[in-house]
């Protein structure tokens, strides 16, 4: 029998939402046994989700929105 332990991964997905007044929203899928998450870890997950969204975006307005969001998240990450 092989037994391994690893830290469960929280999955975060970013989406652009809204008409005209766009904003970025996040969806989280967590493992069954995940009980808590650190603020810095949450911000880091949001940054990674934005980077992934950035890879799949071609609209210049949306690119600017994502870059602004990432700048704000990076500032928060450095602050905490």
C-alpha positions as CSV (number, residue, x, y, z in Angstrom):
1,X,0.0,0.0,0.0
2,X,1.3,3.5,-0.9
3,X,0.3,6.3,1.3
4,X,1.2,9.9,0.4
5,X,0.2,13.2,1.9
6,X,0.1,16.4,0.0
7,X,-1.4,19.8,0.7
8,X,-4.8,20.0,-1.1
9,X,-4.9,22.4,-4.0
10,X,-7.6,25.0,-4.1
11,X,-8.7,25.8,-7.7
12,X,-9.4,29.4,-8.6
13,X,-10.9,30.5,-11.9
14,X,-11.1,34.1,-13.1
15,X,-13.8,35.4,-15.5
16,X,-14.7,38.8,-16.9
17,X,-18.3,39.7,-16.0
18,X,-20.6,42.6,-17.0
19,X,-21.7,44.6,-19.9
20,X,-19.9,47.9,-20.4
21,X,-18.8,48.1,-16.7
22,X,-16.7,44.9,-16.7
23,X,-15.1,43.4,-13.7
24,X,-13.3,40.3,-12.8
25,X,-15.0,37.7,-10.7
26,X,-13.5,34.5,-9.2
27,X,-14.9,31.0,-8.8
28,X,-13.3,28.6,-6.3
29,X,-13.4,24.8,-6.2
30,X,-12.0,23.4,-3.1
31,X,-11.1,19.9,-2.0
32,X,-13.4,18.2,0.4
33,X,-11.0,18.4,3.3
34,X,-9.8,22.0,2.8
35,X,-10.9,23.9,6.0
36,X,-9.1,27.2,5.8
37,X,-7.0,29.3,3.5
38,X,-4.5,32.1,4.3
39,X,-5.1,35.6,2.8
40,X,-1.8,35.6,1.0
41,X,-2.6,32.2,-0.5
42,X,-6.0,33.5,-1.6
43,X,-4.4,36.5,-3.3
44,X,-1.8,34.3,-5.0
45,X,-4.5,32.1,-6.3
46,X,-6.3,35.1,-7.8
47,X,-3.1,36.3,-9.4
48,X,-2.5,32.9,-11.0
49,X,-6.1,32.8,-12.2
50,X,-5.7,36.3,-13.8
51,X,-2.5,35.1,-15.5
52,X,-4.4,32.2,-17.0
53,X,-7.2,34.5,-18.1
54,X,-4.6,36.8,-19.6
55,X,-3.3,34.0,-21.8
56,X,-6.8,33.5,-23.4
57,X,-7.8,37.2,-23.8
58,X,-7.5,39.1,-27.1
59,X,-9.7,42.1,-26.5
60,X,-7.6,45.2,-25.6
61,X,-10.1,46.6,-23.1
62,X,-10.2,43.2,-21.3
63,X,-6.4,43.0,-21.3
64,X,-6.2,46.4,-19.6
65,X,-8.8,45.3,-17.0
66,X,-6.9,42.1,-16.2
67,X,-3.5,43.9,-16.0
68,X,-5.1,46.5,-13.6
69,X,-6.5,43.7,-11.5
70,X,-3.1,41.9,-11.4
71,X,-1.4,45.2,-10.4
72,X,-3.9,45.6,-7.5
73,X,-3.5,42.0,-6.4
74,X,0.3,42.2,-6.5
75,X,0.2,45.3,-4.4
76,X,-2.0,43.5,-1.8
77,X,0.2,40.5,-1.9
78,X,3.3,42.6,-1.2
79,X,1.5,44.5,1.6
80,X,0.5,41.3,3.5
